[in-house]
Amino acid sequence: MVIAQTSPPNLTSDTTKTRLTLDEYREIEETAEERHEYRNGEIITMPGGSPAHSRIAVDITTFLNINLRDTNFQTYNSDLRIWIPSFNHGTYADVFVIDGEPEFNGNRNDEILNPLLIVEVLSPSTEAYDRGEKFRKYRSIPSFCEYLIVSQTEPYIEQYHNLEPNSKDRWEWQVHDGLDRSIILHSLNVEIPLYEIYRRINF
């Protein structure tokens, strides 16, 4: 259900969709206790994550941050929004990496335009969205060239890599299954073992 609003409402945890202007959304998001996506006027409350979801995202962020600290790459968590201009869409990724300095959306300092690698840890309520519509929108970002979809219920990761930076439709798909596997992140020239991603996760 989409609810028309003339002024910013008090969004609660049971709010599903609310239609707001972009300025109203940003005003609310600055102080909101939970995160919301902005989808061209619709405000979508994002579900909370599980302990495993949080642990996996933290371990990926930590590994990348340590291994990229002497490079031009910078690692970010879900505190910053990714802005997708082609769809007038603001969203949060679990982990993302940029090359060089961040490009911000206009005069904002909380909306990034130039993610290179994006990582999403799957949840039951968001899996279909992360695999489908969200990935399609991410592919409209010129800098975006690598995507990891990470299971939290088993050591299983799907990797998508853009074979031609100037093309949006030549993506290579690879599956990494088992704690003895490693992933070569093509965009970063970094290898990450799955056991580093799933350390302290009990399946």
N, C-alpha and C positions, 0 to 999 in steps of 0.2 A: 504494500500500500504506500502511495506517495502522498504526503500531506503538504498542501500549500501553506507557506508561512510568510507573514509580512514582517516579522522581526525574529531575531535569533531565539529559538526555543531553548528550554532546559533539557538537553539530551540526556536520557537515562539509559541504563543497560538494556531495557526492553525495547528501545527505539530501533526499528528496523530501517526505515527509509524516511527521510524528510527532505523536502525541496527547499533549498536556500540559495541565495546569491553566493558568489565566490568570496566576497568580502565578509559576509556573515559567517560562512564556514570557517574562514581563517581566524576570525575573532573567537569563535567557540573553541577551535582546536588548540589555541594558545594556552587555555586553562583547563581543558577537558581531562578527566581522569582516565578515559579510555580513548582509543584512536578511532578515527572515522575516515573512510575514503570519500573523495569528492569525484562523482562521476557525472560531469556535465550538468550539474544542478541537483543531482540526487546525493544525499548524504547516507552512507552505509556504515553502520556500526560494525567494527571489526571484532570478531570473537576473541576471547582471551586464550592464551596458549597453555599447554600442559607443561609440567616440569621437564619432561623429555624434550619437548619442542624448544624450550628456553635453553636448556643445557647444550643441545646440538648447535643452536645458533651462536651461543657464546663461544663454544669450542672452535667453530669455523672462523668466527671473527678473530679470536685470539691467534690461531695458527696463521691466518693471512696477515694480520697486523705485524706479527713477529718476523715473518719471512719476507715481507715487503718493506720493512722499515728503512732500508738503505736504497730504495728505488724511488721512482716518481709516482708510484701507485699509492693510493690512499684508500683505506678500508673504513666503511661506515656501517652502523647498525640501523635499526628501525626508528631511531629518534628523528631522522630527517626524511621528509617526503621526496619521492621521485615525481617530478611533474612531466606529464606526457602531453605536449601541446596539441598534437593532432587530434586528440580525443577530449581535450579540456578536462583532464583527469589527474587527480593527485592521489598517490597511493604510497604505501609503506612496504618495503621489502625487508626480509629478515636480515640480509647482509647484502652489501653491494660495494663495488670497487670502482674508482675512477682513475683515469690516467692524467697526471698533472694536477692543475688547480681546478677546484669545483666551478662549474658554470651554474650560476643561480638564475632563477626565473625572475627577471626584472629586478626590482629593488628588494626582493625577498632574500633572506639568508637561511631559509629553512626548506627551500624547494630546489632540488638538484635536477639539472637538465642532461648531464653527461655521464650516466653510468656505463661502465664497460662490461663488467661481470655482475650478474644478479643471481642471488641464491634465495630460494623459497623452501622452507621446511613445511612439508605437507601436514595439514590437519584434515580430519574427516569433513568438516564443514566448508573448507576452502579448496580441496584438492581439484575438483572439476574446474573451478575458476582459475586456479594457478596454472593448470595445464592448457586451458583453452583461451577464454577471452582476455585474461590478464597477459598471457604470453603474446597473444596477437597484438595487443596494444604496446607492450614493451618493444616489439620488433619495429615499431614506427620510429623509435629513437635512433638517430643516426650513429651515435657512439656505441650502442649496445651490440655486443657480438658473442656473448657466451652466457648460458643459462644453466643453472643446476637446480633440479627438483629433488629434494632430499626426503626420503621416508623417515618417519620417527618410530616406526613399528618393527623395522628390520634393517640390516645393513644393505641398503639398496638406494642407488642414486642414478638418476637419468641426467645425461649431459647433452646440451645442444650447443653447437658451435657454428657460427656463420662462416662459410667457406669463402665468401666474396664480400668484403666490407662494403662495396658499393651496391650490393644487391640485398634485398630483404627476403628472398625466397629460396636461398640455397643453404639450408641448415642441415648439418650432419648430426645424427642421433646416435648416442652410445650409452650402453647400460653398464653399470659397475655394481657387482653383486658379491658381497662377502667381505669380511674384515681383512682378508689378506690382499685385497686389491688396492690400487692407487689410481688417482685421477691426475692426468696432465691437464692443467689449465692453460689452454693455448694462448689466451689473451694476456696472461701474466707470466708465462714461462716458469710456472711453479708446479711441483708435484705434491699432492696432498694425499696421504694414506687414509683409507677409510677408518682405520682404528683411531686416528687422531680426531675424526669427526664424531665417532661413537664411543669415545672413552667414557667410562662410568655410566653407560646406558645398559640397563638390564632388559634383555628381550625375553 
